[in-house]
Amino acid sequence: MLPAQYRLTRMKDFEILYKVGRFVGGGLVTAKVWRVTPEQFPRRQYSRDDLKIGFVVGVKISKSAVKRNRVKRQMREVVRLLLKEGKLKTGFMIAIMAKKEILDQEYAAIEADVESILKKIGIL
């Protein structure tokens, strides 16, 4: 499980991220990224050392909750291992969103695509 300090959970944080972030596309996932600037939202008490990551798998991907949750667990595991190794930089808020093509993929393909997105962002 992803440590609580790295989870993007609050709806208001997702709203801010979608409002001011930029998209980065990949083959199996896309990401919405915002480099944290605390001055922009002073009441939220963000800091430049924050790293918050959220995972989004919509009903359009699959109506089966079992399949959606499996994809989320796989994406979380990729990020958890990168955090454990200390490879991710701080100062970002990221929402990683799955595409429909991700359902038929093995873990290795998901891992490669999530890592390539994080490299494009400049966080890895």
Secondary structure, 3 states (H helix, E strand, C coil): CCCHHHECCCHHHHHHHHHHCEEEECCCEEEEEEECCCCCCHHHCCCCCCEEEEEECCCCCCCCHHHHHHHHHHHHHHHHHHHHCCCCCCCEEEEEEECHHHHHCCHHHHHHHHHHHHHHHCCC
